[in-house]
């Protein structure tokens, strides 16, 4: 009878542990600003992003030294693997309004999430079509110098 109770208790514990949802790779995304770029708050929903679904990126803030020009300045979103190779084509959306230095702006875009590997990087950049990036942020595992140096000046 004691062994029956022991086996039953052991099975109950195993089933309870397996019923708890795994939190592996389900942490929230934290964006970090690249050096020498205007830091801007970026939020995404759902957080973390889900492969093959839309994720809402909200970027807002005030640029301190650059002007956002309608149809010239854009928001780009990159999904990269840990080797900094693009997983899909970058998302690119031009602003439809001009914002002067010191003026609060907001842009919300729905971006299609590609199939994501276990380890990935997201880069969000605001810049113009001439190659200047005003704000550049990244989230994920990777070397900041490599990420920022490669993706924050390419428009």
C-alpha positions in Angstrom: 0.0 0.0 0.0 2.9 2.4 0.8 4.5 1.8 -2.6 1.1 2.5 -4.3 0.9 5.8 -2.4 4.5 6.6 -3.3 4.0 5.8 -7.0 0.7 7.8 -7.1 2.3 10.8 -5.4 5.3 10.7 -7.8 3.0 10.5 -10.9 1.0 13.5 -9.5 4.1 15.6 -9.0 5.4 14.8 -12.5 2.0 15.7 -14.1 1.9 18.9 -12.1 5.4 20.0 -13.1 4.6 19.2 -16.8 1.4 21.2 -16.6 3.2 24.4 -15.6 3.8 26.4 -18.9 7.4 26.8 -19.8 8.8 30.3 -19.7 11.8 29.5 -21.9 12.2 32.2 -24.6 9.0 33.8 -23.5 10.6 36.8 -21.7 9.7 40.3 -22.6 11.8 42.1 -25.2 14.0 45.0 -23.9 15.4 47.4 -26.5 18.7 49.1 -26.0 19.8 52.2 -27.8 22.9 52.1 -30.0 25.7 54.5 -29.0 25.5 58.0 -30.5 21.8 57.6 -31.4 18.8 59.3 -30.0 17.2 56.8 -27.5 13.5 56.2 -28.2 11.0 54.0 -26.4 9.9 51.0 -28.4 7.1 48.7 -27.3 5.8 45.6 -29.1 2.6 43.6 -28.8 2.6 40.7 -28.4 5.8 40.6 -26.4 7.7 38.5 -27.3 6.7 38.3 -31.0 5.1 35.2 -32.3 6.3 33.7 -35.6 4.1 34.0 -38.6 1.8 36.6 -36.9 1.7 40.4 -36.9 3.4 42.3 -34.1 2.5 45.9 -33.3 5.6 48.1 -33.0 5.0 51.5 -31.2 7.9 54.0 -31.6 7.5 57.4 -30.1 9.6 60.2 -28.6 11.3 63.4 -29.4 14.4 63.7 -31.6 16.9 66.2 -30.2 18.9 67.1 -33.3 17.2 65.7 -36.4 14.0 66.5 -38.3 11.6 63.8 -39.3 10.6 64.7 -42.9 7.5 63.3 -44.5 8.2 60.7 -47.2 12.0 61.0 -46.6 12.4 59.6 -43.0 11.3 56.0 -42.4 11.0 53.4 -39.7 12.8 50.2 -40.4 12.5 46.9 -38.5 15.0 44.0 -39.1 14.8 40.4 -37.8 18.3 38.9 -37.7 19.8 35.6 -36.6 22.6 35.5 -34.1 25.1 35.8 -37.0 23.5 39.1 -38.0 22.0 37.7 -41.2 18.5 39.0 -42.1 15.8 36.3 -41.5 13.4 38.2 -43.8 13.3 41.4 -45.8 13.3 44.5 -43.5 10.0 46.3 -42.9 10.2 49.9 -44.1 7.5 52.5 -43.5 7.9 56.2 -44.4 6.5 58.9 -42.1 3.6 60.8 -43.6 4.1 63.9 -41.5 7.1 66.2 -40.8 8.2 66.7 -37.2 10.6 69.4 -36.1 13.4 69.0 -33.6 11.9 68.7 -30.1 8.4 67.7 -31.4 6.8 64.6 -30.0 6.1 61.9 -32.7 4.5 58.5 -32.6 4.5 55.8 -35.2 2.7 52.4 -34.8 3.1 49.7 -37.5 2.1 46.1 -37.8 5.0 44.0 -38.9 4.8 40.4 -40.1 7.1 38.2 -38.0 9.1 35.6 -39.9 9.9 32.1 -38.6 12.3 32.9 -35.7 15.2 30.8 -34.6 15.8 30.2 -30.9 18.2 33.1 -30.7 17.4 36.2 -32.7 17.9 40.0 -32.8 15.4 42.8 -33.6 16.7 46.1 -34.9 14.4 49.2 -35.0 15.8 52.3 -36.8 14.5 55.7 -37.6 16.5 57.5 -40.4 16.4 59.0 -43.8 16.9 57.7 -47.3 20.3 59.3 -47.5 21.9 56.9 -45.0 21.6 58.8 -41.8 20.0 57.0 -38.9 18.7 59.3 -36.1 17.7 56.6 -33.6 18.6 52.9 -33.6 17.7 50.3 -31.1 18.2 46.6 -30.8 17.0 43.7 -28.7 18.4 40.2 -28.4 21.8 38.5 -27.9 24.5 40.1 -29.9 27.5 42.4 -29.9 26.2 46.0 -29.8 29.1 47.4 -31.9 28.5 44.8 -34.6 24.8 45.3 -34.7 24.8 49.1 -34.5 27.7 49.4 -36.9 26.1 47.3 -39.6 22.4 48.1 -39.3 22.2 51.6 -37.9 23.6 53.4 -40.9 22.0 51.5 -43.8 19.0 53.1 -45.3 
